[in-house]
Amino acid sequence: METYETIKKWKDANIASYLSNNISLNEFHDQVMLKVLTVAIANINCPKPPCDFTWFITGSGGRFEQGFISDQDHGIVYEISNEENDHYFKRLGEELAFGMDCVGYPYCNGNIMSSNPIWCKSLEQWNTQIVLWMEKESWESIRYLQIFYDARVLFGNTNYIQQLKSIIIEYQLEHPSLLSRFVANVKHIKPIIGPVGQILVEQHGVYQGCINLKYAAFLPYVNSIRLLSIKEGIYETSTLERIKQLRLIERYKDLLRYSYENFSTLITYRMSLLDSITYDDTHYLNIKKLSKEQRKQLKRILKDGKKLHDSVVELTFLKS
């Protein structure tokens, strides 16, 4: 019988075979997490789950954009709330978070995990929570909605997540102000290009001379494309797949002309960080290790990301 320890050994021994491209790596992560789910269910000491449920992942995993090392971002939707079911899925959620950590996915600093009651609820409770998040004015509730919109089913009934996302899409059609609140949540991004056109790197610490790919490069694209996807009712979670669908819409063709290629290149840069030891290491790219041509390319991608972000905020949403 597999254990978390044997899964970790298998993961560490085999991950090198899946590093040829981003799709292969993310499919491997999916395999590992599904193995964790199997062991977690066995550890609950219950013959089988008491009702239908979905285990979903979000964050970079939900978007199919995990790097070599990834933290946890996951949740549970189960069919019916009653005393037995609530108790079972509370235990399963806690076991999943523990098991994921054991096999090499660190606990999420933001507590976006099935062990957190906010992220482990019945379908009816999730329906209520989604609506409350949309009606609240808090920064945190809007952040949670955006995190949830990147949810991808790893195991179970795919209809649950589709149904919950449809609530968000339909609500924003009747309440355009929701999009403005999404914008307010993501409109501030860290400057990455200096006043004379230089790439701004970390000045101190262990990452001196590096840029944080996650915040400086990925987020302007991820956030902008997610906002457009919510506006247009696109259910895909992968940023690249979202771009493909958005580029089919005439008014976005020019806006997104280079986005697919740019984002693909960013993923390639992150895939190059294979000497990472910690989760944080997977986000930092040392500019000095790039060729002159690569630095020129990266600068253009960063500028395009900022331009895309500003255009989505100023032209698309603030006028809605």
Secondary structure, DSSP 4 states (H G I P E B T S, - for coil): ---HHHHHHHHHHHGGGG-SSHHHHHHHHHHHHHHHHHHHHHHTT-SS-SS-EEEEE-HHHHTT---SS----EEEEES---HHHHHHHHHHHHHHHHHHHHHT-PPPTT--STTSGGGEEEHHHHHHHHHHHHH---HHHHHHHHHHHT-EEEEE-HHHHHHHHHHHHHHHHH-THHHHHHHHHH------B-TTSPBP---SSTTTTEEEIIIIIIHHHHHHHHHHHHHHT----SHHHHHHHHTTSGGGTTTTTTHHHHHHHHHHHHHT-TT--STGGGGEEEGGGS-HHHHHHHHHHHHHHHHHHHHIIIIIITT-
